[in-house]
């Protein structure tokens, strides 16, 4: 009892030491609020880009939002037949659908919705950090750096789920912090709302499971068993519909991709036991040396993830992580929920395929990681200064650090704002401009029932307004052609978007079966092709290497057709030529030409002519 009183007295003294008197504190709060508001609106207006983002996922979210808003259910309306969707969770599309219903489906309007979510997230972050640390200066510096963070700003101007997830995943710990767990669970409306919000975060992004895990562990450690049971029951009940739906559709696409060595190279197969250890080590190394430093230090340039990690990157990364951990362990209140949330979140990321790299996957954690780094710096500097000059109090050190931040904020944000402003004012790159021009050609010149096979089909659909499908990730050219045929494809786009899958999987089929892919439009610089797909034309049959060999069928555009033997890419052996009028010419081909006896029959099989051919020419009648 004496110890707890002493601890309470010490905490009270710390709060008092870290605070100003009331009038001064009010002035500081108002000043910090004004600075944050001004910085946010200036930075967001500078960064805002009216163009559609070139990532396919944002187009996918928009399409799903339109489907829900138009009453077509959670379906892929860009695919013929509108099959049900089971890849993205429906939370963010539902938010978009609500916005579309009450405002409009204008892309610019919907992009600004994410700006609103970032604005609310920064405000909520400020409140949470002030609550955690009792230090308004740390809350202010973290909010300011978060507003000017390149990754957060860039994702706040596109239709993606990261920023809405940031907002709702911030609401959850806030509710947890202000919830009174001493009252019965059935009377605790805040906790019920918390369960609803936790379920919503899961429906926005699957990593919402990490937040659920963090809160569940804390409840277990505190021995709030009734609350823990209610949390499990409520979350399970609310999450079950999505699980059941995915199960009925063959399982969640994310889970199947997770077990692949490379989701973009399915031919490489699935993970083995030892592969998981290699993946975890590679992911851990990359996050320590590249992803976390890039996110926290506001790096714009993305490192080449194919290169070997350097010793300099290891030094910077380990130093950063050390400061972040120090800042984490110096948190005065609610340390456990942050610790276990981060542990669960990064635990999930360690299992993800290595090709899913970049700071994108920790966007919702950037403000939290920034706070932990800032808190670590404040604590370290305060300790050092106190050791060197004991008379200098902590508030004076904190104010000095705030002034240092304000003094250097322009240089800190200059590259971010300049780059985002340039990107916002720039036109689409040439390769995407060509891609979109071909989509517009499809929009204006093809029937509503047409289907185009292309990379980034959802993005293509936004400009073409016509059905799309992908091409199959297979190295087997015959499988590729059969896949396109099965999908009912009318057009194929050979793009120059910079993705290896087009060259790896589509190009070999085009090269082997050129007659099936008829170029009808080509745009230069870079060469981007629109092709009509005619699966019935050209050769189909057996091959030896890259030459037709064995039995095969060849169809010409005029309807003429040959069925028979081939060798070394030419007709060689017995075969039958079916003419456009239905007549057939049977004989033996040598070096691609009819030689010897040739029998001409009508479409009913009646013999019309029996002749001798030499080098493909009729030289005389043949005796019966």
C-alpha positions as CSV (number, residue, x, y, z in Angstrom):
1,X,0.0,0.0,0.0
2,X,2.8,2.4,1.0
3,X,4.6,1.5,-2.3
4,X,1.6,2.3,-4.4
5,X,1.1,5.7,-2.6
6,X,4.7,6.5,-3.2
7,X,4.5,5.6,-6.8
8,X,1.4,7.7,-7.2
9,X,3.1,10.7,-5.5
10,X,6.1,10.2,-7.8
11,X,3.9,10.1,-11.0
12,X,2.1,13.2,-9.8
13,X,5.4,15.0,-9.3
14,X,6.6,13.9,-12.8
15,X,3.4,15.2,-14.3
16,X,3.8,18.5,-12.5
17,X,7.4,18.8,-13.5
18,X,6.5,18.2,-17.2
19,X,3.7,20.7,-17.1
20,X,3.5,24.5,-17.2
21,X,1.2,26.5,-15.0
22,X,-2.4,26.7,-16.3
23,X,-2.4,29.9,-18.4
24,X,1.0,29.0,-20.0
25,X,-0.2,25.5,-20.8
26,X,-3.3,26.8,-22.5
27,X,-1.3,29.1,-24.7
28,X,1.0,26.2,-25.6
29,X,-2.0,24.0,-26.5
30,X,-3.5,26.7,-28.7
31,X,-0.2,27.4,-30.4
32,X,0.5,23.8,-31.1
33,X,-3.0,23.2,-32.4
34,X,-2.8,26.2,-34.7
35,X,0.6,25.0,-36.0
36,X,-0.7,21.5,-36.6
37,X,-3.8,22.7,-38.4
38,X,-1.9,25.1,-40.6
39,X,0.7,22.4,-41.4
40,X,-1.9,19.8,-42.2
41,X,-3.9,21.9,-44.7
42,X,-0.8,23.3,-46.3
43,X,0.8,19.9,-46.7
44,X,-2.3,18.2,-47.9
45,X,-3.2,20.8,-50.4
46,X,0.3,20.7,-51.7
47,X,0.3,16.9,-52.0
48,X,-3.2,16.4,-53.3
49,X,-3.2,14.7,-56.7
50,X,-6.4,14.6,-58.8
51,X,-5.1,11.8,-61.0
52,X,-6.1,8.2,-60.3
53,X,-3.2,6.4,-58.6
54,X,-1.4,3.9,-60.8
55,X,-1.6,1.0,-58.4
56,X,-4.3,-1.5,-59.3
57,X,-5.5,-2.0,-55.8
58,X,-7.0,1.5,-55.5
59,X,-9.0,1.0,-58.6
60,X,-10.2,-2.4,-57.2
61,X,-11.4,-0.7,-54.0
62,X,-13.3,1.9,-56.1
63,X,-15.0,-0.8,-58.2
64,X,-16.1,-2.7,-55.2
65,X,-17.4,0.5,-53.6
66,X,-19.4,1.2,-56.8
67,X,-20.7,-2.3,-56.8
68,X,-22.0,-2.0,-53.2
69,X,-23.4,1.5,-53.8
70,X,-25.3,0.3,-56.9
71,X,-26.9,-2.7,-55.1
72,X,-24.9,-5.3,-57.0
73,X,-23.4,-6.8,-53.9
74,X,-19.8,-7.5,-53.1
75,X,-18.9,-8.5,-56.6
76,X,-16.3,-7.9,-59.3
77,X,-18.5,-5.8,-61.7
78,X,-15.5,-5.3,-64.0
79,X,-15.5,-9.1,-64.8
80,X,-18.2,-10.6,-66.9
81,X,-20.8,-12.5,-64.8
82,X,-20.0,-10.3,-61.8
83,X,-18.4,-13.1,-59.7
84,X,-18.3,-12.5,-55.9
85,X,-15.2,-10.9,-54.5
86,X,-13.1,-12.7,-51.9
87,X,-9.7,-10.9,-51.9
88,X,-10.0,-7.5,-50.2
89,X,-12.0,-7.4,-47.0
90,X,-15.2,-5.4,-47.4
91,X,-14.6,-2.7,-44.8
92,X,-13.0,0.0,-46.9
93,X,-15.3,-0.6,-50.0
94,X,-18.3,-0.2,-47.6
95,X,-16.9,3.1,-46.5
96,X,-16.5,4.2,-50.2
97,X,-20.0,2.9,-51.0
98,X,-21.4,5.1,-48.1
99,X,-19.5,8.1,-49.5
100,X,-20.7,7.4,-53.0
101,X,-24.3,7.1,-51.8
102,X,-24.4,10.4,-49.9
103,X,-22.0,12.4,-52.1
104,X,-20.9,11.2,-55.5
105,X,-18.7,8.6,-57.2
106,X,-16.3,11.3,-58.3
107,X,-12.7,10.0,-57.7
108,X,-11.4,13.4,-56.4
109,X,-14.2,13.5,-53.8
110,X,-13.4,9.9,-52.6
111,X,-9.7,10.6,-52.5
112,X,-10.3,13.6,-50.2
113,X,-12.1,11.2,-47.8
114,X,-8.8,9.7,-47.0
115,X,-7.5,13.2,-46.3
116,X,-10.2,13.5,-43.7
117,X,-9.3,10.2,-42.2
118,X,-5.6,11.4,-41.9
119,X,-6.7,14.6,-40.3
120,X,-8.8,12.8,-37.7
121,X,-6.0,10.3,-37.1
122,X,-3.5,13.1,-36.3
123,X,-6.0,14.7,-33.9
124,X,-6.7,11.4,-32.2
125,X,-2.9,10.6,-32.1
126,X,-2.3,13.9,-30.3
127,X,-4.9,13.0,-27.7
128,X,-3.6,9.5,-27.2
129,X,0.0,10.5,-26.9
130,X,-0.8,13.2,-24.5
131,X,-2.7,10.7,-22.4
132,X,0.2,8.2,-22.5
133,X,3.0,10.5,-21.7
134,X,1.5,13.5,-20.0
135,X,3.8,15.5,-22.3
136,X,2.2,17.8,-24.8
137,X,5.6,18.5,-26.5
138,X,6.1,14.8,-27.5
139,X,2.5,14.7,-28.8
140,X,3.1,17.9,-30.8
141,X,6.4,16.8,-32.4
142,X,5.0,13.4,-33.3
143,X,1.9,14.9,-34.8
144,X,4.0,17.4,-36.8
145,X,6.4,14.8,-38.2
146,X,3.5,12.5,-39.0
147,X,1.7,15.2,-41.0
148,X,4.8,15.8,-43.1
149,X,5.7,12.1,-43.5
150,X,6.0,11.3,-47.2
151,X,4.4,7.8,-46.8
152,X,1.4,9.0,-44.9
153,X,0.8,12.0,-47.1
154,X,1.1,10.0,-50.3
155,X,-1.4,7.4,-49.1
156,X,-3.8,10.0,-47.9
157,X,-4.4,11.2,-51.5
158,X,-5.3,7.7,-53.0
159,X,-8.2,5.4,-52.5
160,X,-6.5,2.8,-50.3
161,X,-7.4,1.2,-47.0
162,X,-4.2,2.1,-45.0
163,X,-5.3,5.6,-43.8
164,X,-8.9,4.6,-42.8
165,X,-7.3,1.6,-41.0
166,X,-4.9,4.0,-39.2
167,X,-7.9,6.0,-38.0
168,X,-10.0,3.1,-36.7
169,X,-7.0,1.3,-35.3
170,X,-6.2,4.4,-33.4
171,X,-9.7,4.7,-32.0
172,X,-9.4,1.2,-30.5
173,X,-6.5,1.8,-28.1
174,X,-8.1,5.2,-27.3
175,X,-11.3,3.5,-26.3
176,X,-9.3,0.8,-24.4
177,X,-7.4,3.5,-22.5
178,X,-10.6,5.3,-21.4
179,X,-12.6,2.2,-20.6
180,X,-13.4,1.4,-16.9
181,X,-12.9,-2.3,-16.5
182,X,-14.1,-2.3,-12.9
183,X,-17.8,-2.2,-13.9
184,X,-19.7,-5.3,-15.2
185,X,-19.0,-6.0,-18.8
186,X,-22.7,-5.9,-19.8
187,X,-23.0,-2.3,-18.5
188,X,-19.8,-1.1,-20.2
189,X,-21.0,0.4,-23.5
190,X,-17.4,1.6,-24.3
191,X,-16.2,-1.9,-24.4
192,X,-19.0,-3.0,-26.6
193,X,-18.1,-0.2,-29.0
194,X,-14.5,-1.3,-28.8
195,X,-15.5,-4.8,-30.0
196,X,-17.4,-3.3,-32.9
197,X,-14.4,-1.1,-33.9
198,X,-12.0,-4.0,-33.6
199,X,-14.2,-6.0,-35.9
200,X,-14.3,-3.1,-38.3
201,X,-10.5,-2.8,-38.4
202,X,-10.4,-6.5,-39.3
203,X,-12.9,-5.9,-42.1
204,X,-10.7,-3.0,-43.4
205,X,-7.4,-4.8,-43.3
206,X,-6.6,-8.3,-42.1
207,X,-3.8,-7.0,-39.9
208,X,-6.6,-5.8,-37.6
209,X,-6.1,-9.3,-36.1
210,X,-2.9,-7.8,-34.5
211,X,-4.9,-5.2,-32.6
212,X,-7.3,-7.8,-31.4
213,X,-4.4,-10.0,-30.3
214,X,-2.7,-7.2,-28.4
215,X,-5.9,-6.2,-26.5
216,X,-6.7,-9.9,-25.8
217,X,-3.2,-10.5,-24.3
218,X,-3.5,-7.4,-22.0
219,X,-6.9,-8.5,-20.8
220,X,-5.5,-11.9,-20.0
221,X,-2.5,-10.5,-18.1
222,X,-4.9,-8.3,-16.1
223,X,-7.1,-11.4,-15.5
224,X,-10.2,-9.7,-16.8
225,X,-11.6,-13.1,-17.8
226,X,-15.2,-12.0,-18.4
227,X,-14.0,-9.1,-20.6
228,X,-11.7,-11.5,-22.4
229,X,-14.4,-14.0,-23.1
230,X,-16.8,-11.3,-24.3
231,X,-14.0,-9.9,-26.6
232,X,-13.4,-13.4,-28.1
233,X,-17.1,-14.1,-28.5
234,X,-18.0,-10.8,-30.0
235,X,-15.1,-10.6,-32.4
236,X,-15.6,-14.2,-33.5
237,X,-19.4,-13.6,-34.0
238,X,-18.8,-10.4,-36.0
239,X,-15.9,-11.9,-38.1
240,X,-17.6,-15.2,-38.8
241,X,-19.7,-14.0,-41.8
242,X,-16.6,-13.0,-43.8
243,X,-14.9,-16.3,-43.0
244,X,-17.9,-18.4,-44.0
245,X,-18.3,-16.4,-47.2
246,X,-14.7,-16.9,-48.1
247,X,-14.9,-20.6,-47.3
248,X,-17.9,-21.0,-49.6
249,X,-15.9,-19.3,-52.4
250,X,-12.9,-21.6,-52.0
251,X,-11.0,-19.7,-49.3
252,X,-9.4,-16.3,-49.0
253,X,-7.1,-15.4,-51.8
254,X,-4.6,-13.9,-49.3
255,X,-4.2,-17.2,-47.4
256,X,-3.4,-19.1,-50.6
257,X,-0.9,-16.4,-51.6
258,X,0.7,-16.5,-48.2
259,X,1.7,-20.2,-48.7
260,X,3.3,-19.6,-52.1
261,X,7.0,-19.0,-52.4
262,X,6.2,-16.1,-54.7
263,X,2.5,-15.1,-55.4
264,X,3.7,-13.5,-58.7
265,X,5.5,-16.7,-59.8
266,X,3.1,-19.6,-58.9
267,X,5.2,-22.0,-60.9
268,X,7.8,-21.8,-58.1
269,X,5.4,-23.8,-55.9
270,X,4.5,-23.6,-52.2
271,X,6.5,-23.1,-49.1
272,X,8.3,-26.0,-47.4
273,X,9.2,-26.2,-43.7
274,X,12.6,-24.6,-43.9
275,X,11.4,-22.0,-46.4
276,X,9.4,-20.3,-43.5
277,X,12.6,-19.8,-41.5
278,X,14.3,-18.2,-44.5
279,X,11.3,-16.0,-45.2
280,X,11.1,-14.8,-41.6
281,X,14.8,-14.0,-41.5
282,X,14.7,-12.1,-44.8
283,X,11.6,-10.1,-43.7
284,X,13.1,-9.3,-40.3
285,X,16.4,-8.1,-41.9
286,X,14.6,-6.0,-44.5
287,X,12.2,-4.4,-42.0
288,X,15.0,-3.5,-39.6
289,X,17.4,-2.1,-42.3
290,X,15.0,-0.6,-44.8
291,X,11.3,-0.5,-44.2
292,X,11.3,0.9,-40.7
293,X,14.1,3.5,-41.3
294,X,12.4,4.6,-44.6
295,X,9.1,5.1,-42.8
296,X,10.4,6.8,-39.6
297,X,13.1,8.9,-41.2
298,X,10.8,10.0,-44.1
299,X,12.9,8.6,-46.9
300,X,11.4,9.2,-50.3
301,X,13.7,7.0,-52.4
302,X,12.8,3.3,-52.3
303,X,15.9,1.1,-52.0
304,X,16.5,-1.6,-54.5
305,X,15.4,-4.7,-52.6
306,X,17.2,-7.0,-54.9
307,X,20.6,-5.7,-53.6
308,X,22.4,-7.0,-50.6
309,X,21.8,-5.1,-47.3
310,X,24.9,-3.1,-46.5
311,X,26.6,-2.7,-43.1
312,X,25.6,1.0,-43.1
313,X,22.0,0.0,-43.4
314,X,22.4,-2.5,-40.5
315,X,24.0,0.2,-38.3
316,X,21.3,2.8,-39.0
317,X,18.5,0.2,-38.7
318,X,19.7,-1.3,-35.4
319,X,20.3,2.1,-33.9
320,X,16.8,3.3,-34.9
321,X,15.2,0.1,-33.5
322,X,17.2,0.5,-30.3
323,X,15.9,4.1,-29.8
324,X,12.3,3.0,-30.6
325,X,12.5,0.1,-28.1
326,X,14.0,2.5,-25.5
327,X,11.1,4.9,-26.2
328,X,8.7,2.0,-25.8
329,X,10.0,0.8,-22.5
330,X,10.0,4.4,-21.1
331,X,6.2,4.8,-21.7
332,X,4.6,5.5,-18.3
333,X,1.2,4.1,-19.0
334,X,-0.4,1.4,-21.2
335,X,2.9,0.1,-22.3
336,X,1.6,-3.5,-22.7
337,X,-1.1,-2.7,-25.3
338,X,1.4,-1.0,-27.5
339,X,4.0,-3.7,-27.0
340,X,1.8,-6.6,-27.8
341,X,0.1,-4.8,-30.8
342,X,3.5,-4.2,-32.4
343,X,4.6,-7.7,-31.6
344,X,1.5,-9.2,-33.2
345,X,1.6,-6.8,-36.2
346,X,5.2,-7.5,-37.1
347,X,4.6,-11.2,-36.4
348,X,2.1,-11.2,-39.2
349,X,4.5,-9.3,-41.5
350,X,7.2,-11.8,-40.9
351,X,5.1,-14.5,-42.5
352,X,4.2,-12.5,-45.7
353,X,5.9,-13.3,-49.0
354,X,9.2,-11.4,-49.4
355,X,8.0,-9.9,-52.7
356,X,5.5,-7.8,-50.6
357,X,8.1,-5.3,-49.7
358,X,8.1,-1.5,-49.1
359,X,6.8,0.8,-46.3
360,X,3.3,0.4,-47.5
361,X,2.6,-2.5,-45.2
362,X,3.5,-0.5,-42.1
363,X,1.7,2.8,-43.0
364,X,-0.7,2.4,-40.1
365,X,2.3,2.0,-37.7
366,X,4.3,5.0,-38.9
367,X,2.8,7.5,-36.4
368,X,3.3,5.0,-33.6
369,X,6.9,4.2,-34.6
370,X,7.5,7.9,-35.0
371,X,6.2,8.5,-31.5
372,X,8.3,5.8,-30.0
373,X,11.4,7.2,-31.7
374,X,10.6,10.7,-30.5
375,X,9.9,9.5,-27.0
376,X,13.2,7.7,-27.0
377,X,15.0,10.8,-28.2
378,X,13.3,13.0,-25.6
379,X,14.0,10.5,-22.8
380,X,17.7,10.0,-23.8
381,X,18.4,13.7,-24.2
382,X,16.7,14.5,-20.9
383,X,18.8,11.8,-19.1
384,X,22.0,13.0,-20.6
385,X,21.3,16.7,-19.9
386,X,20.3,15.9,-16.3
387,X,23.5,14.0,-15.8
388,X,25.6,16.8,-17.2
389,X,23.7,19.8,-15.8
390,X,21.4,18.6,-13.0
391,X,19.9,22.1,-12.6
392,X,18.2,22.0,-16.0
393,X,14.7,20.6,-15.7
394,X,13.0,18.2,-18.1
395,X,10.4,20.8,-19.4
396,X,13.3,23.1,-20.5
397,X,14.9,20.2,-22.4
398,X,11.6,19.4,-24.1
399,X,10.9,22.9,-25.1
400,X,14.4,23.1,-26.6
401,X,13.8,20.0,-28.6
402,X,10.5,21.4,-29.9
403,X,12.3,24.6,-31.0
404,X,14.9,22.5,-32.7
405,X,12.2,20.5,-34.5
406,X,10.5,23.8,-35.6
407,X,13.8,25.2,-36.8
408,X,14.6,22.1,-38.9
409,X,11.1,21.2,-40.0
410,X,11.5,23.0,-43.4
411,X,14.5,21.1,-44.4
412,X,12.9,17.9,-43.1
413,X,9.7,18.4,-45.2
414,X,11.2,20.1,-48.3
415,X,11.9,17.0,-50.3
416,X,8.6,15.4,-49.3
417,X,6.4,18.4,-50.3
418,X,8.5,19.2,-53.5
419,X,8.2,15.6,-54.7
420,X,4.5,15.2,-54.0
421,X,3.8,18.6,-55.5
422,X,5.7,17.6,-58.7
423,X,3.9,14.3,-58.8
424,X,0.5,16.0,-58.4
425,X,1.1,18.4,-61.3
426,X,2.8,15.9,-63.6
427,X,0.9,14.0,-66.4
428,X,0.7,10.2,-66.5
429,X,4.0,8.6,-67.6
430,X,4.1,7.7,-71.3
431,X,3.7,3.9,-70.7
432,X,0.5,4.5,-68.7
433,X,-0.7,7.2,-71.0
434,X,-0.5,4.7,-73.9
435,X,-2.2,2.1,-71.7
436,X,-5.1,4.4,-70.9
437,X,-5.4,5.6,-74.5
438,X,-5.9,1.9,-75.6
439,X,-8.5,1.6,-72.8
440,X,-10.4,4.6,-74.2
441,X,-10.2,3.0,-77.7
442,X,-11.9,-0.1,-76.3
443,X,-14.5,2.2,-74.6
444,X,-15.3,3.9,-77.9
445,X,-15.0,1.0,-80.4
446,X,-15.9,-2.3,-78.8
447,X,-19.3,-3.7,-77.8
448,X,-20.4,-3.6,-74.2
449,X,-19.9,-7.4,-73.9
450,X,-16.3,-7.3,-75.0
451,X,-13.6,-8.7,-72.7
452,X,-10.0,-7.4,-72.6
453,X,-7.1,-9.4,-71.1
454,X,-4.5,-7.1,-69.5
455,X,-2.3,-6.4,-66.6
456,X,-3.9,-4.2,-64.0
457,X,-7.3,-4.9,-65.3
458,X,-9.2,-2.9,-62.6
459,X,-7.3,0.2,-63.6
460,X,-7.9,-0.5,-67.3
461,X,-11.7,-0.9,-66.5
462,X,-11.9,2.6,-65.1
463,X,-11.0,4.0,-68.5
464,X,-12.5,1.4,-70.8
465,X,-15.8,0.8,-69.0
466,X,-15.8,-2.6,-70.5
467,X,-15.1,-6.1,-69.0
468,X,-11.6,-7.2,-68.3
469,X,-9.8,-10.3,-67.2
470,X,-6.2,-11.2,-66.4
471,X,-4.0,-13.6,-68.2
472,X,-2.8,-16.8,-66.6
473,X,0.4,-17.0,-64.6
474,X,1.7,-20.0,-66.5
475,X,4.8,-20.7,-68.6
476,X,2.8,-23.2,-70.7
477,X,1.8,-21.3,-73.9
478,X,-1.1,-23.8,-74.7
479,X,-2.5,-23.3,-71.2
480,X,-2.4,-19.5,-71.7
481,X,-4.3,-19.7,-75.0
482,X,-6.9,-22.1,-73.5
483,X,-7.3,-19.8,-70.5
484,X,-7.9,-16.7,-72.7
485,X,-10.3,-18.8,-74.8
486,X,-12.2,-20.1,-71.8
487,X,-12.5,-16.5,-70.5
488,X,-14.1,-15.4,-73.8
489,X,-11.4,-12.8,-74.4
490,X,-11.8,-10.5,-77.4
491,X,-8.8,-8.2,-77.0
492,X,-5.4,-8.5,-75.4
493,X,-3.1,-5.6,-74.3
494,X,0.6,-6.1,-74.5
495,X,1.8,-3.3,-72.2
496,X,5.0,-1.7,-71.2
497,X,4.1,-0.9,-67.6
498,X,7.3,-2.4,-66.3
499,X,5.9,-5.6,-64.8
500,X,7.8,-8.8,-65.7
501,X,4.6,-11.0,-65.7
502,X,3.5,-9.6,-69.1
503,X,6.8,-10.7,-70.7
504,X,7.1,-13.9,-68.7
505,X,3.6,-15.3,-69.2
506,X,1.8,-13.5,-72.1
507,X,4.6,-12.8,-74.6
508,X,5.6,-16.5,-75.1
509,X,2.0,-17.3,-76.2
510,X,1.9,-14.3,-78.6
511,X,5.3,-15.4,-80.0
512,X,4.3,-19.0,-80.6
513,X,0.8,-18.2,-81.9
514,X,1.1,-14.9,-83.7
515,X,-1.9,-15.5,-85.9
516,X,-4.2,-15.7,-82.9
517,X,-3.1,-12.3,-81.7
518,X,-3.8,-9.7,-84.5
519,X,-2.4,-6.2,-83.8
520,X,-5.1,-3.7,-84.5
521,X,-3.6,-0.7,-82.8
522,X,-0.1,0.2,-81.6
523,X,1.1,3.4,-79.8
524,X,4.8,4.2,-79.8
525,X,7.2,5.4,-77.1
526,X,6.9,2.9,-75.6
527,X,5.4,0.4,-78.0
528,X,2.1,-0.7,-76.5
529,X,-0.1,-3.1,-78.5
530,X,-3.9,-3.7,-78.7
531,X,-4.6,-7.1,-80.3
532,X,-7.7,-8.9,-81.3
533,X,-7.7,-12.4,-79.9
534,X,-8.7,-15.1,-82.5
535,X,-8.2,-18.5,-80.9
536,X,-9.4,-20.3,-83.9
537,X,-6.8,-18.9,-86.3
538,X,-3.3,-20.1,-86.9
539,X,-1.7,-23.4,-85.8
540,X,-2.9,-25.6,-83.0
541,X,-1.3,-29.0,-82.4
542,X,1.9,-30.8,-81.5
543,X,5.3,-29.1,-81.2
544,X,9.0,-30.1,-81.0
545,X,10.9,-27.3,-79.5
546,X,9.7,-24.1,-81.2
547,X,8.7,-25.9,-84.4
548,X,5.3,-27.5,-85.4
549,X,5.8,-31.2,-85.4
550,X,3.3,-34.1,-85.3
551,X,-0.4,-33.7,-85.8
552,X,-1.7,-30.2,-86.1
553,X,-4.4,-27.9,-87.5
554,X,-3.9,-24.6,-89.2
555,X,-6.7,-22.1,-89.9
556,X,-6.5,-19.1,-92.2
557,X,-8.5,-15.9,-91.9
558,X,-10.5,-16.7,-95.0
559,X,-11.7,-19.9,-93.3
560,X,-9.4,-22.3,-95.1
561,X,-8.2,-25.1,-92.8
562,X,-5.5,-27.8,-92.9
563,X,-5.5,-30.9,-90.8
564,X,-2.6,-33.3,-90.9
565,X,1.0,-34.0,-90.2
566,X,3.8,-31.5,-89.6
567,X,7.6,-31.6,-89.3
568,X,10.1,-28.8,-88.7
569,X,7.4,-26.2,-88.9
570,X,6.0,-27.3,-92.2
571,X,3.3,-29.6,-93.5
572,X,4.9,-33.0,-94.0
573,X,2.9,-36.1,-94.6
574,X,-0.7,-37.0,-95.0
575,X,-3.3,-34.3,-94.5
576,X,-6.5,-32.6,-95.6
577,X,-7.1,-29.1,-96.8
578,X,-10.6,-27.8,-96.2
579,X,-11.5,-25.0,-98.5
580,X,-13.7,-22.0,-97.6
581,X,-16.6,-23.4,-99.8
582,X,-16.5,-26.7,-97.8
583,X,-14.7,-28.8,-100.4
584,X,-11.7,-30.9,-99.2
585,X,-8.4,-31.7,-100.8
586,X,-6.7,-34.9,-99.5
587,X,-3.2,-35.9,-100.2
588,X,0.4,-36.0,-99.0
589,X,2.4,-32.9,-98.3
590,X,6.2,-32.6,-98.6
591,X,8.1,-29.5,-97.5
592,X,4.7,-27.6,-97.1
593,X,3.5,-28.5,-100.7
594,X,1.1,-31.1,-102.0
595,X,2.9,-33.8,-103.9
596,X,1.5,-36.8,-105.8
597,X,-2.1,-37.9,-105.7
598,X,-4.7,-35.3,-104.5
599,X,-8.4,-36.1,-104.2
600,X,-10.9,-33.2,-104.2
601,X,-14.3,-33.9,-102.6
602,X,-17.4,-31.7,-102.1
603,X,-18.8,-30.9,-98.6
604,X,-20.8,-34.1,-98.6
605,X,-17.8,-36.2,-99.3
606,X,-18.5,-37.0,-103.0
607,X,-15.3,-37.2,-105.1
608,X,-15.0,-34.3,-107.6
609,X,-11.5,-34.7,-108.9
610,X,-8.5,-37.0,-108.7
611,X,-5.2,-35.5,-109.9
612,X,-1.4,-35.5,-109.7
613,X,0.3,-32.6,-107.9
614,X,3.9,-31.5,-108.1
615,X,5.2,-28.7,-105.8
616,X,1.6,-27.8,-105.0
617,X,0.5,-27.5,-108.6
618,X,-2.0,-29.7,-110.4
619,X,-0.1,-31.3,-113.4
620,X,-2.7,-33.7,-114.7
621,X,-5.5,-36.1,-114.0
622,X,-4.9,-39.3,-112.1
623,X,-6.4,-42.6,-113.0
624,X,-9.1,-44.0,-110.7
